């Protein structure tokens, strides 16, 4: 895992008038191996996220030289970032990253399968407030899909449980976002919804985020703890990726602090 803080230690989210912080802007985007990094940059420039969860960024290596797409984007926008390799594919390193205008604290790899980790967890600090985050990219679905989906569902559920368990350990306001490679109603999605809130369901928006066999499926998500209320949810149009970015605006619920982000997500619980 690579964590490279920006040169400036300044933190974002200055309080607005009245002392309340502005809504937290969140973006999740599977970049399709960063093939159109210019478009990824444009999405970041347009949405100005406080926290961006980016999947399928690539590290190119050649004869001792390396170019990390996540590091390049973080440098371009002056953001703190952490990157974690997920898989090697045909000699290419592919991973995910969290970029933030706040400050990343204690980033940790979330355990996954024997072949790949689930993602990254960390705290993000904004001017005295902190958010626990889990950036996830769950296991790919084997082809053919009609056979692969049932086979991979238990793996997706275990990976989701690992991410939720990590957020429980961190406690406090929490966000889990990324490419879950699963549709609403599957065991992983139901487990996540038992412990957190699916921003799309709050917004009443079922727009697909990836077209599979010609059908737009919703497989990219932002889940939040009860510390937030979703004010805006948008699936953005892009041309350079097989996924569409999801932009969410979250208002802070400044009621009595909760003891943690979730209840026990252990595998002993029954599947709804």
DAMO-V813270 format. One record per residue. N is the residue number from 1. SS is DSSP state (@ for helix, = for strand, . for the rest). PSI is psi as a letter, one per 20 degrees, with the letter a starting at -180 (NA if undefined). NEAR is the number of other C-alpha atoms within 12 Angstrom. Layout:
N;SS;PSI;NEAR + N;SS;PSI;NEAR
This chain:
1;.;p;23 + 2;=;p;24 + 3;=;o;28 + 4;=;n;30 + 5;.;q;29 + 6;.;r;26 + 7;.;h;15 + 8;.;q;16 + 9;.;j;19 + 10;.;q;21 + 11;.;q;26 + 12;.;a;32 + 13;.;l;29 + 14;.;p;22 + 15;=;q;18 + 16;.;a;11 + 17;.;p;8 + 18;.;i;8 + 19;.;i;11 + 20;.;q;17 + 21;=;q;23 + 22;.;r;23 + 23;.;q;28 + 24;=;p;42 + 25;=;p;38 + 26;=;q;45 + 27;=;p;48 + 28;=;p;49 + 29;=;o;53 + 30;=;o;46 + 31;.;j;44 + 32;.;l;28 + 33;.;k;31 + 34;.;k;32 + 35;.;h;19 + 36;.;m;22 + 37;@;h;29 + 38;@;h;20 + 39;@;h;25 + 40;@;g;43 + 41;@;g;29 + 42;@;h;22 + 43;@;g;34 + 44;@;g;36 + 45;@;h;19 + 46;@;g;16 + 47;@;h;27 + 48;.;l;27 + 49;.;q;35 + 50;.;h;39 + 51;=;p;51 + 52;=;p;51 + 53;=;o;49 + 54;=;p;53 + 55;=;q;47 + 56;=;l;44 + 57;=;q;40 + 58;=;q;37 + 59;=;o;31 + 60;=;p;26 + 61;=;p;16 + 62;=;o;12 + 63;.;l;7 + 64;.;i;7 + 65;=;q;9 + 66;=;q;16 + 67;=;o;18 + 68;=;o;34 + 69;@;h;38 + 70;@;g;45 + 71;@;h;33 + 72;@;g;30 + 73;@;g;36 + 74;@;g;34 + 75;@;g;23 + 76;@;h;21 + 77;@;j;29 + 78;.;k;29 + 79;.;q;37 + 80;=;q;42 + 81;=;q;46 + 82;=;q;48 + 83;=;q;43 + 84;=;p;42 + 85;=;p;34 + 86;=;g;36 + 87;=;q;30 + 88;=;p;20 + 89;=;o;17 + 90;.;l;8 + 91;.;j;12 + 92;=;p;21 + 93;=;p;26 + 94;=;p;33 + 95;=;a;45 + 96;=;r;49 + 97;=;q;54 + 98;=;p;56 + 99;=;p;47 + 100;=;q;46 + 101;.;i;35 + 102;.;b;37 + 103;=;p;38 + 104;=;p;39 + 105;=;p;26 + 106;=;l;21 + 107;=;q;33 + 108;=;q;31 + 109;=;p;31 + 110;=;p;35 + 111;.;q;29 + 112;.;c;27 + 113;.;r;24 + 114;.;h;12 + 115;.;h;16 + 116;.;q;27 + 117;.;r;33 + 118;.;h;44 + 119;=;b;46 + 120;=;q;50 + 121;=;q;44 + 122;=;r;43 + 123;=;q;37 + 124;=;p;40 + 125;=;p;29 + 126;=;n;29 + 127;.;l;21 + 128;.;i;17 + 129;=;q;27 + 130;=;q;29 + 131;=;p;38 + 132;=;p;43 + 133;=;q;50 + 134;=;o;56 + 135;=;p;56 + 136;=;q;52 + 137;=;o;48 + 138;.;r;48 + 139;.;q;34 + 140;.;q;27 + 141;.;p;26 + 142;.;q;17 + 143;.;q;14 + 144;.;q;14 + 145;@;h;17 + 146;@;h;13 + 147;@;h;12 + 148;@;h;19 + 149;@;g;23 + 150;@;h;21 + 151;@;h;20 + 152;@;i;28 + 153;@;g;32 + 154;@;h;25 + 155;@;g;34 + 156;@;g;38 + 157;@;g;38 + 158;@;g;33 + 159;@;g;43 + 160;@;g;49 + 161;@;h;41 + 162;@;g;36 + 163;@;g;49 + 164;@;h;48 + 165;@;h;33 + 166;@;h;40 + 167;@;h;42 + 168;@;g;32 + 169;@;h;27 + 170;@;h;29 + 171;.;r;30 + 172;.;a;31 + 173;.;p;41 + 174;=;q;44 + 175;=;p;54 + 176;=;p;53 + 177;=;q;53 + 178;=;a;48 + 179;=;o;48 + 180;.;i;46 + 181;.;k;40 + 182;.;q;41 + 183;.;r;32 + 184;.;q;25 + 185;.;i;20 + 186;.;r;26 + 187;@;g;31 + 188;@;g;39 + 189;@;g;40 + 190;@;h;26 + 191;@;g;37 + 192;@;g;45 + 193;@;h;34 + 194;@;h;28 + 195;@;h;31 + 196;.;r;39 + 197;=;p;31 + 198;=;o;38 + 199;@;h;38 + 200;@;h;34 + 201;@;h;24 + 202;@;g;24 + 203;@;i;22 + 204;.;k;14 + 205;.;o;20 + 206;.;j;24 + 207;.;p;28 + 208;.;q;28 + 209;.;i;38 + 210;=;p;35 + 211;=;o;19 + 212;=;p;20 + 213;.;k;12 + 214;.;i;9 + 215;=;p;13 + 216;=;o;19 + 217;=;q;25 + 218;.;o;33 + 219;.;j;43 + 220;=;p;47 + 221;=;q;54 + 222;=;o;50 + 223;=;q;51 + 224;=;q;42 + 225;.;r;41 + 226;.;i;34 + 227;.;i;33 + 228;=;q;35 + 229;=;p;33 + 230;=;o;33 + 231;=;h;23 + 232;=;p;26 + 233;=;p;31 + 234;=;p;30 + 235;=;p;33 + 236;.;q;28 + 237;.;p;22 + 238;.;r;25 + 239;.;i;20 + 240;.;j;23 + 241;.;q;28 + 242;.;i;30 + 243;=;q;38 + 244;.;p;37 + 245;.;q;46 + 246;=;p;44 + 247;=;p;39 + 248;=;q;41 + 249;=;p;33 + 250;=;p;38 + 251;=;q;24 + 252;=;p;29 + 253;.;o;23 + 254;.;l;17 + 255;.;a;11 + 256;.;p;12 + 257;.;p;17 + 258;.;r;19 + 259;.;h;18 + 260;.;r;26 + 261;.;h;37 + 262;.;r;36 + 263;.;a;26 + 264;.;o;25 + 265;.;k;31 + 266;.;q;23 + 267;.;i;20 + 268;.;i;9 + 269;.;q;15 + 270;.;q;13 + 271;.;p;22 + 272;.;NA;14
